[in-house]
């Protein structure tokens, strides 16, 4: 039972870490665009996260 709980916790942690990485990547892409061109990215034109989160 404890092994099953540990397995679920590790799986959840990996999924959460992937989503956090995508959030930072998206923020960095937006910041890069703002600094390079001086304006915000129009809706629907932002780069997507390069990771495939499950």
N, C-alpha and C positions, 0 to 999 in steps of 0.2 A: 504494500500500500504506500509506504514511504517512497519507494522508488518511482511509483507512478506519479506521485505529487511532485517529486523532484524533476521528473521528465517534463511534466506540464509547465513547471516554473521556468525551466530552461527554454522551452519552446516559446513561451510568452515573452521572455526576456529578449530573445533574438528578434521576434516580430516588432517589439517595442523599439529596440535599438535601430532597426532598419527604418522605421517611421521617423525617428528622431534624426537620423542621418539625412533622410530626404528633406525634412524641414530645414535643416541647416544648409543643405545644398540649394534648395529653392531660394532661401533668403540670400545666400551668397550670389546666386545668379541675378537676382533682382538688384542687389546692391552694386554689383559689377555694371549692370546696365545703367543704373542711375548715375554712377560716377563717370562712366564713359560717354554717355549721351546727354546727361543732365535732365532726364525725364523718366517718369515711370513707364513700365511695360504695359501696353494696352491689354485689357482682359482677353484671354484666349491665346495670347502670343507668347506667354512665358514658357521657358524650357521645362520639361518634365523631369522628374527624378530619374537618374540613370540606373537605379537599383530596382529589382523586382521583389517587393515585399509580399510575403504570403499572408 
